[in-house]
Amino acid sequence: MLRIAVPNKGSLSEPASTMLTEAGYRQRRDNRELVLADPVNDVEFFFLRPRDIAVYVGSGTVDVGITGRDLLLDSGVAAVELRDLGFARSTFRFAAPAGQITTLEQVRGKRVATSYDVLVGNYLAERGIDASVVHLDGAVESSVQLGIADVVADVVETGTTLRAAGLETFGDPILDSAAVLIHPEGHEVTTAMQVLDRRLQGVLVARRYVLMDYDVPVEHVERAVAITPGLESPTISPLHDGAWVAVRAMVAKAITNKVMDDLYDVGARAILVTSIHACRL
């Protein structure tokens, strides 16, 4: 039975549960459940603190887990990514009082407050920057004002919280994070893990693409399929009226309406768009 660690709470929890549901796995109805068996898929879920998931996976206690890339790297354990899951994206950056520090080199000899001391410490060491890392469990924005740090390193979304504390980001991002599927480093990727990964990939593709069907005159087929090449090649079927064919192709959801406009301009008609609920590539 495949043992999967899933976030119990926080920003990762609901999207992870939704993705697993879309992938065909049973999910809990009561948030107080910490263990859930899915005998149909031969899977057992363990609902854990997101920060602890990498530790359990790295130790081999569970086979795979879903957590943040930032939490994985900060854990320092022997676990690696199987797949970027595309949600909970964030950017990890340095920030300091406006105008005081503008380059990473100026962090040398400073105190850096963060909740991700392993991640930040490794980042600085890899670049030869000698600085003191101050670990804080909660929000770090007030650490400079309260005098325990000169710089902060934290997840930045809009930057509003940092600006409210009189701070501004500087330098390159430390890390672009997202939810990731992880497994123990050096362990075999089993068939069950491959099935899970393939299902999750199918969810990601289904979210990014739609199916587009349309009719087009035979003489305009080449122009039309150039607009909708699909993933491998579009499906083309003859119609009762031999002067027309029906075309079906996968199209990126983000450009659906532009593609429909372009198809109409080359003579396509009866253009229909259908959501994809699941797929395998």
N, C-alpha and C positions, 0 to 999 in steps of 0.2 A: 504494500500500500504506500502510495506517494504521500509524504508528509510536507505540507505547505504552511509556511508562516505568513500571516496576513496582518496588516496594521489593525489594532484594536480600536484606535481613536485617532483624532487629528485630521489634518487635511488629506492624508493619504487613504484613510479608511474607506469612506464612501465611494470614491472613484475606483478603488481596487475591488471592492465588493461588486460594484456595477459591472466592471469589466469581466470578472469571473463569472457572474450570472450570464452575461452575453456570450461567454465562451462555453456555456452549457453545464456549469458546475453549481451544485447546491450551495446556498449561502444562508446564514443565520437570520432568523426573524426577531430574535431577542438579543440586544446588544450585551446582555449579561453572560451569554454563552461564550466560553473561552475555548472550547473544543467542539468541532463539528465533523461528524463522519458523513462521507458521500459514497456509500457502497456501490452505487451504480457506476461511478467513475473510478472506483478503487482509490479514493483520495481521503485524506484526513487533514482538516484545517485547524491550525492553532492561531488564536487571535492574541497578538502580543504587542507590547509597546514598540512603535516604529524604531526607536533607537536601539532596542534589544534584538531586533530581528537578525541583523548582520552577525551578532555574536552567536546566536543559535545556529545559523546557517554555517558560519565559519567553523564551528565546533563539530559539525556533522550531526547535530541532534535532530535537525530537520533537513529535508532534502533540498528544498528551494524556498525562497521567500521574496516578498515584495516590500521594498523600502526605498528611501531616497538615496541617490548617488552620494549626496553630501554625508548622510549618516553612515553609509558603507565605508567611505574613505576615512571618516573620523573614527570609526571603530577600530581600525588598524588590524582587523582579523583577516584570515586567509579565505576570502570569498571573492568571487568575480562576477561580472555582469554576464547574463545570458541575453537580455533584450532590454532596450529602452522602451518603456511602456507609454510614453507620450503625454502623460499628465503630471500635474504638480510641478511644472517647470518653474525654476527660480534661478536667480543669479547671485553668487556669493562675492562680496566686494569689501575692500577696505574703505573706511571713511574717517574723516578727521574734521576738526573745526575749520570752517570755511576759510580758505586762503592760506592756512598754516602749513599743510603738507600736501604736495602735489605729485610726488613721485615715490615709487617703492623704495628707492635708495634712501630717502629721508626717514624711512621707518627704522633704519639701523639705530640701535641703542634705545628705542622707544618701548613703551609698554602697550601691548595690544590686547584689548579685552574681547573675548569671544566665548561662545558656548561650544565651539568646535576646535578645541585646542590642539588635538592631534592633526587634524586637517591643516590648520593654519601653521602650526609648528613645522610640519613637513614641507609646506609650500615655501616658507621663509628659508628653511635649511637648504632646500634644493637650489635656491637662488643666492645663497651665500649671505643672507641678511641676518645679522645677529640682533635679535630683539627678544624682550621678555613677553611671554604669553600669559595673560591673566584669565583664568577660567571663571566664567560666570554661568550659572544655570538658567537665569532668566534673561529679560531684555537687557541689552548692553548699551543702549543709546545714552543712558545717564551716567555711564562710567567716567567719561571725560569730565563732565561738569562736577562730579563728586570727587574727582581727583585721584582715582585709582588707575587711570589709563590715559594715554595720549592719543591712541588710535583705536578704532573698533573694527571688527571683521564680522560681517553678518549677512544673512539673506536679505537681498534688496529686491522689492517688487516695484513699487512706484517711487520710493525714495521719500515719501511724505513724512514718515516717522523720523527719519534721519534729519530732514530739513527742520522739522519742528524742534529738534534738539540742537540746532545750530551746526549740524554736520553736513559735509558733502563728500561724495565718493571721489576717489582718485585712482589712477592706474588702471591696468587691465583687470578684468574679472578674475577672481581666484578660481572660480569654478562655475560652470553652467550645469545646474542640477536638474534632475527629473526623477520620477518613479522608475525603478528598474527591477527586473527579475534577476535574482542572484542565486548562485549555487556554490558549494565548497570548492575552493581552488584545488586542482589536481584530481578531483573526483570524476569518474565517468559520467557523461551525460546519458542517462538511461533512456530507454524507450518511453517510459512514462513521462519523463521530463520533456522529451521531444514532442510528445502529444500535447502537453500543456503549453509549451512554447508555440507550437503550430496553431493551436486554438487562439492564443492571445494575438499572434500575428494576424490571424483571420479577422479578429475584432478590430484591430487597428486599420486594416485595409478596408473593412466594411464601413468604418467611420469616415474614411477619407474619399471613398469613391461611391458613385451611383451607377446604375445601369441606364443607358440611353438607347431607346429604340426609335427608329424613324424610317420613313419611306423616301426613296430618292430615285429620280430617273436614271436609267442605266448609263446614259451618256455623262452623268455627273458623279458617278460612283467614286472615281479616283480622287476627285476634289473633296468629296465628302469624307472618305476614309482617311485622307490626309489630316482632316480636322479631328477625327476620332479614331486614332490608330489602335486604341485599346491597350491591354497589357502585352499580349502576344500579337493578336491580329483580330479584327472585328469579324463577327459572324454575318454572312450575307446569304439571304434566302430569296428565291424567286417568288414573285407574286402572280396572281391569276392574270393580271395585265402584264404581259411580257415586257412592256416598256419600263416597268418599275421593279425595284428590288427592296427588300426590307433589310435593315442593318441594325445590329445590336453590338454595343461596345461599352466597356467600363470607362468612365470619365471622372476626372477629379472633381469632387463636390464643389470645391471653391470656385471653379470656373464654369459651372454648369450653364448659367444664363448666357455667358459670352459664347460658349460653344453652340447653344441653341440658336442664337442670333446669326452666327457664322453659317450654320447649316441651312437656315432659312434662306440666307442670301445666295446659296449655291443651288437652291431649288428643292431642298428637303421639306417634307410635310409630315403631318401626324407625328410630331416629335414628342415622345413621352419619356419621363424620367421616373425611375423606380428606386427606392431605397434598397440597400443590401444589408441583410441582417446577419449573415455569416458567410464565410468563404474559405477556401483553401487554395493556395497558390502553388 
